[in-house]
Amino acid sequence: MSQIVKGYLLIKLVPGLESSAISQIRMTQGITEVNLLFGQWDAIAIAEAKEIFELTKLIVGEVRGIQGVQDTTTLLQTEL
């Protein structure tokens, strides 16, 4: 049985570019959900991939490259 690697991305956005950045994040393949937040982080996204390497490429190569994304922190989901 194949497991999916799931990460929760906490995202800081550049003021004034929030709407555009959120739209681009939502259109990124591998991102299953994006929600806006109030507080230290501006948004949270759920990313899914078949393996950790693919998840890394998705976050570093795509999400962090979107204009308006200032910073991210990724929390990996795990099982006990």
FIGU-697101 format. One line per 2 residues: for each residue y, x, z of N, C-alpha, C, O. Coordinates in nm, 3 decimals, always signed. Layout:
BEGIN
Y/X/Z/Y/X/Z/Y/X/Z/Y/X/Z; ...
! end
This chain:
BEGIN
-0.118/+0.084/+0.000/+0.000/+0.000/+0.000/+0.125/+0.089/+0.000/+0.137/+0.180/+0.082; +0.214/+0.061/-0.090/+0.337/+0.140/-0.104/+0.445/+0.088/-0.011/+0.472/-0.032/-0.006
+0.507/+0.179/+0.060/+0.617/+0.142/+0.150/+0.750/+0.165/+0.081/+0.762/+0.253/-0.004; +0.847/+0.087/+0.117/+0.983/+0.103/+0.067/+1.063/+0.175/+0.175/+1.053/+0.142/+0.293
+1.142/+0.274/+0.134/+1.233/+0.342/+0.225/+1.364/+0.264/+0.224/+1.422/+0.240/+0.119; +1.408/+0.224/+0.343/+1.530/+0.143/+0.353/+1.632/+0.217/+0.438/+1.601/+0.269/+0.545
+1.756/+0.220/+0.387/+1.866/+0.282/+0.461/+1.982/+0.185/+0.475/+2.010/+0.106/+0.386; +2.047/+0.193/+0.590/+2.167/+0.113/+0.615/+2.284/+0.209/+0.604/+2.295/+0.304/+0.682
+2.373/+0.184/+0.508/+2.485/+0.273/+0.483/+2.610/+0.217/+0.549/+2.656/+0.108/+0.515; +2.665/+0.292/+0.643/+2.794/+0.260/+0.701/+2.898/+0.327/+0.612/+2.888/+0.447/+0.585
+2.996/+0.251/+0.565/+3.087/+0.301/+0.462/+3.232/+0.287/+0.505/+3.275/+0.181/+0.550; +3.309/+0.397/+0.489/+3.454/+0.393/+0.506/+3.514/+0.390/+0.367/+3.474/+0.466/+0.279
+3.612/+0.301/+0.347/+3.675/+0.284/+0.217/+3.821/+0.330/+0.221/+3.886/+0.328/+0.326; +3.871/+0.370/+0.105/+4.011/+0.411/+0.091/+4.097/+0.284/+0.088/+4.070/+0.194/+0.008
+4.199/+0.276/+0.173/+4.286/+0.159/+0.171/+4.344/+0.133/+0.030/+4.391/+0.225/-0.037; +4.337/+0.008/-0.011/+4.388/-0.031/-0.141/+4.280/-0.031/-0.249/+4.299/-0.092/-0.355
+4.168/+0.036/-0.225/+4.060/+0.042/-0.323/+3.935/-0.033/-0.277/+3.829/-0.023/-0.339; +3.947/-0.107/-0.167/+3.831/-0.174/-0.108/+3.761/-0.268/-0.206/+3.639/-0.261/-0.223
+3.836/-0.356/-0.269/+3.777/-0.459/-0.355/+3.700/-0.396/-0.471/+3.588/-0.436/-0.501; +3.760/-0.299/-0.537/+3.697/-0.232/-0.650/+3.572/-0.157/-0.605/+3.469/-0.164/-0.671
+3.582/-0.086/-0.494/+3.468/-0.008/-0.445/+3.352/-0.099/-0.407/+3.238/-0.071/-0.441; +3.381/-0.209/-0.337/+3.276/-0.303/-0.297/+3.207/-0.362/-0.420/+3.085/-0.375/-0.422
+3.284/-0.397/-0.522/+3.225/-0.451/-0.645/+3.131/-0.350/-0.709/+3.022/-0.387/-0.754; +3.172/-0.224/-0.714/+3.088/-0.120/-0.775/+2.963/-0.094/-0.691/+2.855/-0.074/-0.746
+2.978/-0.093/-0.559/+2.862/-0.072/-0.472/+2.761/-0.185/-0.494/+2.641/-0.159/-0.503; +2.809/-0.309/-0.502/+2.720/-0.424/-0.522/+2.644/-0.416/-0.654/+2.532/-0.466/-0.663
+2.703/-0.353/-0.755/+2.639/-0.343/-0.887/+2.544/-0.223/-0.897/+2.475/-0.209/-0.997; +2.539/-0.140/-0.796/+2.455/-0.020/-0.799/+2.309/-0.057/-0.779/+2.273/-0.124/-0.681
+2.224/-0.013/-0.871/+2.081/-0.041/-0.861/+2.025/+0.027/-0.737/+2.049/+0.146/-0.715; +1.952/-0.048/-0.657/+1.896/+0.003/-0.533/+1.971/-0.047/-0.410/+1.920/-0.040/-0.299
+2.092/-0.099/-0.431/+2.168/-0.160/-0.322/+2.133/-0.309/-0.323/+2.155/-0.378/-0.422; +2.079/-0.356/-0.211/+2.033/-0.495/-0.206/+2.131/-0.589/-0.138/+2.124/-0.710/-0.156
+2.223/-0.533/-0.059/+2.318/-0.618/+0.014/+2.439/-0.534/+0.055/+2.424/-0.416/+0.089; +2.557/-0.594/+0.052/+2.680/-0.529/+0.099/+2.760/-0.632/+0.178/+2.780/-0.744/+0.132
+2.806/-0.592/+0.296/+2.888/-0.681/+0.379/+3.009/-0.604/+0.432/+2.998/-0.487/+0.468; +3.123/-0.671/+0.434/+3.245/-0.612/+0.491/+3.240/-0.620/+0.642/+3.181/-0.712/+0.699
+3.302/-0.522/+0.707/+3.304/-0.514/+0.853/+3.448/-0.498/+0.903/+3.536/-0.456/+0.828; +3.470/-0.530/+1.029/+3.591/-0.492/+1.100/+3.551/-0.385/+1.200/+3.443/-0.392/+1.257
+3.636/-0.287/+1.221/+3.605/-0.182/+1.318/+3.611/-0.045/+1.255/+3.685/-0.023/+1.160; +3.533/+0.048/+1.309/+3.534/+0.187/+1.265/+3.490/+0.200/+1.120/+3.541/+0.286/+1.048
+3.397/+0.116/+1.075/+3.346/+0.119/+0.938/+3.398/-0.003/+0.863/+3.422/-0.108/+0.924; +3.415/+0.010/+0.733/+3.469/-0.099/+0.651/+3.361/-0.186/+0.588/+3.385/-0.302/+0.557
+3.242/-0.129/+0.569/+3.135/-0.205/+0.505/+3.000/-0.148/+0.548/+2.990/-0.034/+0.594; +2.897/-0.230/+0.533/+2.760/-0.186/+0.552/+2.680/-0.233/+0.431/+2.694/-0.346/+0.386
+2.596/-0.144/+0.379/+2.514/-0.176/+0.263/+2.369/-0.144/+0.297/+2.341/-0.054/+0.376; +2.278/-0.218/+0.235/+2.136/-0.189/+0.249/+2.090/-0.129/+0.117/+2.108/-0.188/+0.010
+2.028/-0.012/+0.127/+1.976/+0.057/+0.010/+1.825/+0.068/+0.022/+1.773/+0.091/+0.131; +1.755/+0.052/-0.090/+1.609/+0.062/-0.089/+1.563/+0.151/-0.203/+1.620/+0.150/-0.312
+1.457/+0.230/-0.175/+1.398/+0.317/-0.276/+1.251/+0.336/-0.243/+1.206/+0.302/-0.134; +1.176/+0.392/-0.339/+1.033/+0.413/-0.319/+1.004/+0.534/-0.232/+0.899/+0.540/-0.167
+1.097/+0.630/-0.229/+1.078/+0.750/-0.147/+1.213/+0.804/-0.103/+1.317/+0.767/-0.159; +1.211/+0.890/-0.003/+1.335/+0.940/+0.056/+1.420/+1.016/-0.046/+1.543/+1.008/-0.042
+1.356/+1.089/-0.137/+1.430/+1.163/-0.239/+1.511/+1.067/-0.326/+1.627/+1.095/-0.358; +1.451/+0.955/-0.366/+1.522/+0.856/-0.448/+1.638/+0.794/-0.370/+1.745/+0.769/-0.425
+1.616/+0.770/-0.242/+1.722/+0.714/-0.158/+1.839/+0.813/-0.147/+1.955/+0.774/-0.152; +1.805/+0.941/-0.132/+1.909/+1.045/-0.125/+1.989/+1.049/-0.254/+2.112/+1.056/-0.249
+1.922/+1.045/-0.370/+1.993/+1.046/-0.498/+2.084/+0.924/-0.512/+2.195/+0.933/-0.563; +2.035/+0.810/-0.467/+2.113/+0.686/-0.473/+2.242/+0.699/-0.391/+2.350/+0.664/-0.439
+2.229/+0.748/-0.270/+2.345/+0.756/-0.180/+2.441/+0.867/-0.222/+2.560/+0.843/-0.240; +2.388/+0.988/-0.238/+2.473/+1.102/-0.269/+2.522/+1.099/-0.414/+2.639/+1.124/-0.441
+2.432/+1.068/-0.505/+2.467/+1.073/-0.647/+2.542/+0.953/-0.699/+2.615/+0.963/-0.798; +2.526/+0.839/-0.634/+2.591/+0.719/-0.686/+2.694/+0.660/-0.591/+2.812/+0.653/-0.624
+2.650/+0.617/-0.473/+2.742/+0.547/-0.383/+2.860/+0.636/-0.343/+2.975/+0.592/-0.348; +2.833/+0.759/-0.303/+2.942/+0.849/-0.263/+3.034/+0.887/-0.377/+3.146/+0.932/-0.355
+2.987/+0.870/-0.501/+3.068/+0.900/-0.618/+3.160/+0.787/-0.662/+3.240/+0.805/-0.754; +3.149/+0.673/-0.599/+3.232/+0.558/-0.636/+3.374/+0.580/-0.585/+3.395/+0.614/-0.468
+3.471/+0.560/-0.674/+3.611/+0.574/-0.634/+3.643/+0.470/-0.528/+3.620/+0.351/-0.546; +3.697/+0.517/-0.417/+3.730/+0.429/-0.306/+3.636/+0.446/-0.187/+3.666/+0.400/-0.077
+3.522/+0.511/-0.209/+3.431/+0.541/-0.098/+3.476/+0.673/-0.037/+3.472/+0.778/-0.102; +3.518/+0.667/+0.088/+3.573/+0.784/+0.156/+3.466/+0.859/+0.235/+3.467/+0.982/+0.237
+3.374/+0.787/+0.300/+3.275/+0.850/+0.386/+3.159/+0.754/+0.403/+3.176/+0.632/+0.398; +3.041/+0.810/+0.426/+2.923/+0.728/+0.457/+2.840/+0.793/+0.566/+2.841/+0.915/+0.582
+2.770/+0.710/+0.639/+2.666/+0.753/+0.732/+2.546/+0.665/+0.703/+2.559/+0.543/+0.692; +2.429/+0.726/+0.692/+2.309/+0.650/+0.660/+2.215/+0.647/+0.779/+2.186/+0.750/+0.840
+2.169/+0.528/+0.811/+2.070/+0.507/+0.916/+1.941/+0.464/+0.847/+1.940/+0.364/+0.776; +1.833/+0.538/+0.867/+1.705/+0.505/+0.806/+1.627/+0.409/+0.893/+1.617/+0.427/+1.014
+1.571/+0.307/+0.829/+1.485/+0.213/+0.902/+1.349/+0.277/+0.922/+1.301/+0.351/+0.835; +1.287/+0.250/+1.035/+1.155/+0.304/+1.064/+1.071/+0.201/+1.136/+1.121/+0.097/+1.178
+0.946/+0.231/+1.150/+0.853/+0.145/+1.224/+0.801/+0.221/+1.345/+0.791/+0.344/+1.341; +0.768/+0.150/+1.451/+0.707/+0.212/+1.568/+0.557/+0.191/+1.566/+0.487/+0.236/+1.657
! end
